């Protein structure tokens, strides 16, 4: 038995019945020979990390454009924070952490420079409109590797496409990333805005602070714990 098969066997024994097993993926558009060590979702995670689009995230704005100081979020640090939050939730609910991580790392590959302002401008000038989640799938499947694409599994592409917008992902792992994305940007945008002196701590509503917490770490932890506790069954 190869290492991949041992991992797939462990998934069947340990993961929730609601988790998406690596061995039950709907597969890739172009069939690949399977790896002896990594599962299909682990391979997708690695393909995304080694892509040029992933490296470009370090220069893309999250909210603040060319701020003075090294401590503001970029699209890359946001992506890593989403991955951490999503993996914590997935692991606690015994979902497939590898699938969750792959979706989280790829969810913003097609995001614009200048944050959502850039997305709005592109949507105005493009005849068919522009949505960064659709572009993220296009980058992964059409543009990477000299237009050969990363050839990701169906579940990872579906999770990337559905991390925003009206359609929910087919997998719970994809839905976890959707929630983790919101937890990350809501809290971290507040933290960056306070650092930039756009707002102050005193501007935050007391009724929200009483429920969610008075620091960024308290709010993130309370949201994560609440989601886990209300999703255990």
N, C-alpha and C positions, 0 to 999 in steps of 0.2 A: 504494500500500500504506500503510495507517495504521500508527501506531507500535505499537499492540497486535499487529498481525500480524507486524511485524518482530521484536518480542520473542518471539512464539510460534515464529517461524522459528529464532531464536537458540537457544531451548530445545531444539528438535529436533536442532540441530547439536552443542550443547555438553553437554547433560545426559546422565547415565548412562541406559542402557536400562532400568534399574530405577526411574528417577524418574517421577513423575506429571506429565505435561505439562499445562499450563494449557488447551491446545486440546482435550484429551481428558477434561475433567471430565465427570462424570455430570450436572452441571447443578444447577439450583435447583428447589425445589418450585414456585415461581411464576416462569416465564421472564421475564428482564429484557432490555431492549435492551443490546447489548454496548457497552462504552466504547471510544472510538477510541484511547485512550492506555494504559489499564491492562488487564492480564490479569484473568481472573475471580478468581484467588487474591489479586492485589493489591487488588482492590475489596473482597474479604472482610476483608483486613487493615485497610483504611481504615474500613470500617463498624464493626469491633470497636473500634478506637481512638477513634472519635467517639461511641461509645455511652455512655449514662449508667452502665450497669453497670461499664464499664471505669473510669470516673472514681471510682466508689464503692470500688474496691479500695484506694485510698490510706488509708481509715479502717478497713480490716479487719485483724485480727490475723493474723500469721503464726504466732508461738508466744507471744511475750510481750505481755501485755495492758497498755496504757497505760504503757509503761516510761518511766523518767526518762532523757531523752537523745534525740537525733535520729538515732542511728546504728543503731537496730534495724530489722530488716526488717518491712515491711508486706506485705500480699498483693500490692500493686502492684509494689513493688521485687522481690519474689520472681518475679513474672510477667516482668518485664524481664530478670532474670538467667536465667530458663529460656529466654527467647527468644534471648539472646546465646549461650548454650551450644548450643542446638539449631541455630542458624544456622551456628555454627562447624563442627559435625559435618556438617550437610547440605551446606555449601559444599565441604568437603573430599572428600565422597563423590559430589559432582556430582548431588545430589538437588535437588528444587525448593525453593529457599530461600524463595520467597514463600509457598508452601503451608505450609512448616514454621513460618514466622513467624506466619502467621495462626492456626494451631492453637495455638501457644505463647501468643500474646497473649489468646486466648479460653478457654484451658483451665480457668481458675478463676473465670470470670464469675459462677458460681452458688454459689461457696463462701460459707460462713456467717461472720458475725462470731464471734469467740472461737475461731477455728481449728478443729481437728478435735474439740475438746471440744464446740463448738457443733453440729457435725455429728452427734455421737453423741446429744446431747440431743434434737435435732430428729428423729432416726431413732426415738428411743424414743416420742415423742409423736405422730408421724405414723402413721396407720393403715397406710399403704403403705410406711412406711420413708422414709428420705431419704438420697440419695447426691449429693454435690456435682457429680460429673461429669454426671449426668442433669439436675440443676438448671441446670448451665451451658448445656446445649443448650436447655432450656426457656426460660431467660432470653433467649437469643439468638433463638429462633424463635417464642416465644409472648408474651413480656412487653415486649420493647423496642419502641420506636416506637409507644407507645400500643396495645400488643397486636397490632401488625401484624408485628412481628418483623424481623430483619435480612435474612432470606431468603438465608442463606449457602449455598454449594455443598455438595454431598454430602460431599466429601472433608474439608472443614474440620469439618463437624458430626461426622463419623465419628472424626476425630482427637481432637476435644474429648471425645467420649463415651468413647473407649477409652484416654485417657491414664492411667487407673487402672482397676482391676477385672480380671476374668478374660479378657475379650475383647481380642484384639490388633487394632489398627487395620488397615484394608485397605491403606493405603499405608505405605511405608517412612518417609515424612516424619512420619506420625503416630506411628510406633514410635520415631523419633528423639526426638520431644517427650516421650514416656513416659519414656525413659531420662534425658533432660536434666532433667526435673522431679526425679527422684531424686537426681541429682548435685547439683543446686542445694540442695534442702532438707536433705539429709544434711550437707553441708559448712557451709551457712550457719546451720543450727540450732545446730551445734557452736560456731561463731564467736559467735553471739549469746549462747549459754549461758555461754561463757567471759567475754564482756563483762559479763554480768549477775552473774558470780561464783557461778553455780549449780554449775558445775564449773570445774576448772582445767586447764591444759595437761597437768599431771602425771597427771590422771585418764585421759587417753587411752591405750589399750593400746599398748605399745612395738612389739609385733609388727605392728600395723596401721600405725603411723607409719613403721616401717622400709620397708614396701612402698609405701605411698601418699604419704608425704611429711609433713613436720613443720609446714607452714603450710597455711592454707586454699587459697591460690593454687597451691601445689605439688600438693595433692591433686586439685583440680579439673583442673589441666592434665594430670596423669598419667592421670586417668580418661578425659578427652577423647581424648588421644593414643592410649591403649590401645584405646578403642572404634574409632577411625579405622583404626588399624593392623590390627585384627582384622576389619575389615569391608570392606577395599579390594577384595576379589574378589567 
